[in-house]
């Protein structure tokens, strides 16, 4: 795109984010819901001024979700996260297995080839940790025990989803699989998270002391951002997701004595880029390909609704796999519902490989959109109201008592 087109797209993204985000908040909903609707208005289904598939716009949206996960990591207490680790892992495993099996069964019921059904099942597996974390933050419940389970489970099932993605990409490309290759993929994916936290926790204090000695203007800001980007880039290099690296960087820096200062300094940059991600998610949805008045699009609309039903039910049931007593399991399950970029990546690979046609791709996109839209609405009804105070992190709240 030209410079003028790029600037027009940015103007549309920020106007959509602020106008619809503000409207959503005034209606008692999280801002992210408004940003998603704003994306639909300015994207493929509406005005068409934001092309979600343009490489520049896509990279900006990826930068937004990286910064979001970095800030979420900064606001997450690692010890608290570890305390609910068993529940997070059990929820993640069940939350991957149920939708995966359900999606495959649904595809075979439709008479689709086995590999196509497997791609549909795989697209249902990974919770969008970016969307989930933003919703919980918008509602002022990021520090709840249930939210810690959700964050941990979302990260784990994102990693599991990436392992499945790596395996299916190999199959779709005509490659062969071995037990050793699969084991290596699993070890690399989970080993990175553990290594990043252990080694990063050892390096981070030294990095902060070095920055203080150099006495460079905004040194802590640049040091923190570079640390987050470095771990994100390293995650990509070893076959994991950049958001996992950014989240790990936040977890590490949260354990230093500069956590609050880093949050304050990164705040403005993050709040510039984060809305781009959510508007672009909405802009990617093309509702015209699911026209209920035409027979072929109506079929794919029904498939999309079926995938959505499987995705919602499976993740809600997964919430009941939490092991720890006293947790509100229904809340955990609902918070695990949204899918996002990982589901679309599965569909994109299937489309590129010729396994999925445009209609099935649109059906998966519809599932991603509906699960993303349902979650803020359902959580808003389930959680106590929060009063926004806008301090230093992603957002901070004073939580009022339930009505």
LINFEN-V222048 format. One record per residue. N is the residue number from 1. PHI is phi in degrees with one decimal (* if undefined). PSI is psi as a letter, one per 40 degrees, with the letter a starting at -180 (* if undefined). Layout:
BEGIN
n;phi;psi
N;PHI;PSI
N;PHI;PSI
END
This chain:
BEGIN
n;phi;psi
1;*;i
2;-76.5;i
3;-60.6;d
4;-63.4;d
5;-64.4;d
6;-63.4;d
7;-66.3;d
8;-62.8;d
9;-62.3;d
10;-63.0;d
11;-58.9;d
12;-63.1;d
13;-62.4;d
14;-72.1;d
15;-64.0;d
16;-62.3;d
17;-63.0;d
18;-74.3;d
19;-67.0;d
20;-76.1;d
21;-64.4;d
22;-65.1;d
23;-62.0;d
24;-61.2;d
25;-64.4;d
26;-69.6;d
27;-92.1;e
28;83.7;e
29;-111.1;i
30;-64.9;i
31;-59.6;d
32;-60.0;d
33;-63.9;d
34;-64.9;d
35;-63.7;d
36;-65.9;d
37;-65.2;d
38;-58.7;d
39;-63.0;d
40;-62.8;d
41;-64.8;d
42;-94.5;e
43;-98.2;a
44;-62.0;d
45;-85.4;e
46;-124.6;b
47;-73.0;d
48;73.5;e
49;-88.0;e
50;-117.8;h
51;-95.9;h
52;-65.3;e
53;-96.0;e
54;-66.4;h
55;-56.4;d
56;-67.4;d
57;-63.4;d
58;-61.3;d
59;-65.1;d
60;-63.7;d
61;-67.5;d
62;-64.4;d
63;-63.4;d
64;-63.0;d
65;-72.5;d
66;-62.0;d
67;-66.9;d
68;-61.8;d
69;-68.8;d
70;-64.3;d
71;-67.1;d
72;-62.2;d
73;-60.8;d
74;-63.7;d
75;-91.6;e
76;-100.8;h
77;-82.5;h
78;-59.2;d
79;-64.8;d
80;-67.2;d
81;-64.9;d
82;-67.3;d
83;-64.3;d
84;-106.1;e
85;-59.0;d
86;-61.4;d
87;-65.7;d
88;-61.7;d
89;-66.9;d
90;-65.2;d
91;-63.5;d
92;-63.5;d
93;-63.8;d
94;-66.1;d
95;-69.7;e
96;-93.5;d
97;-64.1;d
98;-62.0;d
99;-66.6;d
100;-62.7;d
101;-64.9;d
102;-62.4;d
103;-66.6;d
104;-64.2;d
105;-61.6;d
106;-64.2;d
107;-62.5;d
108;-70.7;d
109;-63.1;d
110;-79.4;e
111;82.2;e
112;-80.3;i
113;-57.6;i
114;-57.0;d
115;-65.9;d
116;-64.6;d
117;-61.3;d
118;-63.5;d
119;-63.9;d
120;-63.2;d
121;-62.3;d
122;-63.9;d
123;-66.3;e
124;-92.0;e
125;-77.7;d
126;-90.6;h
127;-68.3;h
128;-79.7;h
129;-64.8;d
130;-65.1;d
131;-68.6;d
132;-59.3;d
133;-63.6;d
134;-65.9;d
135;-63.0;d
136;-63.0;d
137;-68.2;d
138;-58.8;d
139;-88.7;e
140;77.5;f
141;-127.2;f
142;-66.5;d
143;-91.3;e
144;-63.3;i
145;-58.4;d
146;-61.6;d
147;-67.6;d
148;-65.7;d
149;-62.0;d
150;-63.2;d
151;-60.3;d
152;-61.6;d
153;-65.7;d
154;-65.0;d
155;-66.1;d
156;-63.8;d
157;-75.9;e
158;-65.7;d
159;-66.4;d
160;-61.1;d
161;-60.0;d
162;-68.8;d
163;-63.6;d
164;-61.3;d
165;-60.3;d
166;-62.2;d
167;-65.1;d
168;-68.5;d
169;-61.8;d
170;-63.7;d
171;-65.3;d
172;-63.3;d
173;-83.9;e
174;86.1;e
175;-81.3;i
176;-110.4;i
177;-113.0;i
178;-135.9;i
179;-60.5;d
180;-66.0;d
181;-65.5;d
182;-65.7;d
183;-61.3;d
184;-63.2;d
185;-60.9;d
186;-65.0;d
187;-63.2;d
188;-64.3;d
189;-61.9;d
190;-82.2;d
191;-63.7;d
192;-61.7;d
193;-60.4;d
194;-64.5;d
195;-64.6;d
196;-61.9;d
197;-70.8;d
198;-67.7;d
199;-69.8;d
200;-63.3;d
201;-64.6;d
202;-77.6;d
203;-84.5;d
204;-57.3;d
205;-59.3;d
206;-65.2;d
207;-62.6;d
208;-67.0;d
209;-62.3;d
210;-64.1;d
211;-62.3;d
212;-65.3;d
213;-67.7;d
214;-68.2;d
215;53.9;f
216;-90.0;i
217;-59.9;h
218;54.6;f
219;-61.0;d
220;-65.1;d
221;-59.9;d
222;-67.1;d
223;-61.8;d
224;-65.3;d
225;-63.6;d
226;-63.3;d
227;-62.8;d
228;-64.4;d
229;-66.8;d
230;-64.7;d
231;-67.7;d
232;-64.9;d
233;-65.0;d
234;-63.8;d
235;-59.8;d
236;-63.9;d
237;-61.0;d
238;-97.4;e
239;95.0;e
240;-100.5;a
241;-99.7;i
242;-59.7;d
243;-65.9;d
244;-67.7;d
245;-64.0;d
246;-65.6;d
247;-63.6;d
248;-62.2;d
249;-62.3;d
250;-64.5;d
251;-59.6;d
252;-67.9;d
253;-69.2;d
254;-65.1;d
255;-88.5;e
256;-92.3;i
257;-82.9;e
258;-110.8;e
259;-55.1;d
260;-65.5;d
261;-66.0;d
262;-63.9;d
263;-57.8;d
264;-62.8;d
265;-74.0;d
266;-84.6;e
267;-50.2;d
268;-65.4;d
269;-62.4;d
270;-62.8;d
271;-74.6;e
272;-81.0;d
273;-92.3;d
274;-57.5;d
275;-60.8;d
276;-59.4;d
277;-59.8;d
278;-72.7;d
279;-65.8;d
280;-67.2;d
281;-58.4;d
282;-68.2;d
283;-66.1;d
284;-73.9;e
285;-81.7;h
286;-111.8;g
287;-68.5;d
288;-65.9;d
289;-76.4;e
290;-122.5;f
291;-61.6;h
292;-70.9;e
293;-84.8;e
294;-112.0;i
295;-63.0;d
296;-68.2;d
297;-59.6;d
298;-64.8;d
299;-61.9;d
300;-72.6;d
301;-63.3;d
302;-65.7;d
303;-62.9;d
304;-61.4;d
305;-67.7;d
306;-64.6;d
307;-61.5;d
308;-63.0;d
309;-60.7;d
310;-62.0;d
311;-62.0;d
312;-68.6;d
313;-61.2;d
314;-63.9;d
315;-71.5;d
316;-63.5;d
317;-63.3;d
318;-61.6;d
319;-59.5;d
320;-80.6;e
321;-85.2;e
322;-60.7;h
323;-84.5;d
324;-72.2;h
325;-73.3;i
326;84.9;e
327;-81.7;i
328;-86.1;g
329;-68.5;d
330;-63.3;d
331;-62.4;d
332;-62.7;d
333;-61.2;d
334;-64.6;d
335;-67.1;d
336;-85.6;e
337;-68.2;d
338;-65.0;h
339;-102.2;i
340;-160.4;b
341;-61.3;d
342;-66.2;d
343;-60.4;d
344;-68.9;d
345;-65.5;d
346;-55.8;d
347;-63.3;d
348;-63.3;d
349;-64.4;d
350;-62.6;d
351;-66.3;d
352;-64.0;d
353;-78.8;e
354;82.8;e
355;-82.9;d
356;-108.4;h
357;-90.9;i
358;-61.5;d
359;-67.3;d
360;-66.6;d
361;-61.2;d
362;-65.4;d
363;-63.8;d
364;-65.0;d
365;-60.2;d
366;-63.3;d
367;-59.7;d
368;-59.9;d
369;-64.5;d
370;-67.3;d
371;-65.6;d
372;-69.5;d
373;-76.9;d
374;-67.5;d
375;-60.3;d
376;-59.4;d
377;-66.0;d
378;-67.4;d
379;-66.1;d
380;-61.1;d
381;-78.9;d
382;-92.0;d
383;-100.4;i
384;-61.8;i
385;-70.8;i
386;-114.2;i
387;-102.6;h
388;-70.3;h
389;-121.2;e
390;48.6;g
391;-92.2;b
392;-100.3;d
393;-86.8;a
394;-58.0;d
395;-176.1;i
396;-126.2;i
397;-139.6;i
398;-102.3;h
399;-90.4;h
400;-84.2;i
401;-69.8;i
402;-60.2;i
403;-72.0;*
END
